[in-house]
């Protein structure tokens, strides 16, 4: 066994301990402090494993195969440990099972809330699902794609919460297979899949809490792959299906739309194909539920008035009284106004490559995450595939001081949002520890890329262009001297 495989094996074995500890805690909401200790122990070992992988590349086919088998084996163990646990960090899973049961009995999930007298027969004798549903007085918030998944899974496993979670874990693993293809398209080491598969955020939010984001992930990753491979129809289908499951991916449309860099009628063919496929999938998804009656929006319109785990939105809430707006209205205006602004820039200045399009997705997800007034930990899961693609090694605990490192760290510190359960109110120190590293690394990495005067040159020399070529010293090369994309030059490492 090579030193590389030995280190990964050692880190994998050590990582089993926090997951076993979390299993032994039982109700993680009642044992929040214990959960946080277990989570951050797993996260520290995860960062160590990622740092090892980023600095190593298997040099033979057999070595690569052994590495991938090792990563997959331990990922399966992490998931299997938490799979039998009752989801306590979130109650969402019970609504999924309920919505599947309602549809199996011939009723639209958008017609009645769980507490409605019309559904009394479905509640009778149920001690495993209904009692744990939150918002019993409200109609479901989940879009048609998610509802189709609930209905299909319920017909296979019935009311089994573990069965639902197993299906979601399988979907997550399918996402890993597609992500491997995407890594190959970028000529990136396949071992980077560890960033996705070993993420404690992914393990806890899917194997324990069972969030439907696991169904969205393979569809979104497939859309990324289709964008890179310039397959506009497939891109539209996969992206439409991902949006039907979760809705959040919709904000990525301007980044993924394959608009030509030079206008031509022939160049418009790809974006029109993508848009038509996307609209067709969305329409076909909503049509059955609209025809079923009661619409297909449910609780969604009320969702944007709620808030949890505020980041920069807290500043907006404090400013709201001074501008004469309701706090939620101002937060939504900044969140979606910023997304609209970025979207306009991305459409007017089209991405020159699939790589650039996916980097722009990081910008859109980042803006949404920074300013949204409702941020739950599992809302970060869609960043994991992009972290696997773009994270870079460096000197900051093995990572480069760059935006993707900030988001990688935040995929761990966001677990501090669950500290809310200890006293059922926000703990300022926990939020400072949650968001501080994110803001700090983002700010420092942004300052590093500000243009700096070249040392040893007088202003007159700089004006005449004396000295080294700016394309060799600045992170902003002149036009015509841009380095080739990662796909073209084979990627880092």
KAMO-V326299 format. One line per field, one symbol per residue. ss: DSSP state (a for helix, b for strand, c for the rest). psi: psi as a letter, one per 30 degrees, with the letter a starting at -180 (. if undefined). Layout:
BEGIN
ss: ???
psi: ???
END
This chain:
BEGIN
ss: ccaaaaaaaaaaaaaaaaaaaaaaaccccccaaaaaaaaaaaaaaaaaaaaaaaccccccaaaaaaaaaaaaaaaaaaaaaaaccccccccaaaaaaaaaaaaaccccccccccccaaaaaaaccccccaaacccccccccccaaaaaaaaaaaaaacccaaaaaaaaaaaaaaaaaaaaaaaaaccccaaaaaaaaccaaaaaaaaaccccaaaaaaaaaaaaaaaacccaaaaaaaaaaaaaaacaaaaaaaaacccccccccccaaaaaaaaaaaaaaaaaaaaaaaaacccccccaaaaccccbccccaaaaaaaaaaacccaaaaaaaaaaaaaaaaaaaaaacccccaaaaaaaaaaaaaaaaaaccbccaaaaaaaaaaaaaaccbbbbccbcccaaaaaaaaaaaaaaaaaaaaaccccaaaaaaaaaaaaaaaaaaaaaccccccccccaaaaaacccccaaaaccccccccccccaaaacccc
psi: kleeeeeeeeeeeefeeeeeeeeffcjfefheeeeeeeefeeeeeeeeeeeeefgkkkfleeeeeeeeeeeeeeeeeeeeefefkkjffkgeeeeeeeeeeeefggkkfgeklffkffgeeffkgjgfeeffklhffkllfkleeeeeeeeeeefefbgjeeeeeeeeeeeeeeeeeeeeeeeefghkkfffffeefgkeeeeefeedfhkffeeeeeeeeeeeeeeeghieeeeeeeeeeeefefeefeffefefkikkfkkleeffeeeeeeeeeeeeeeeeefeeeefflgagebfeffefflkkhkcffeeeeefeffgglkeeeeeeeeefeeeeeeeeeeefilkfleeeeeefeeeeeeeeeefkgjjlefffeffeeeeeefkklafihglkilefeeeeeffefffffffefeghlkjeeeeefefeeeeeeeeeeeefgkkkkkkgkleeeeefgkalkffffkfillkfgkllleeeggll.
END
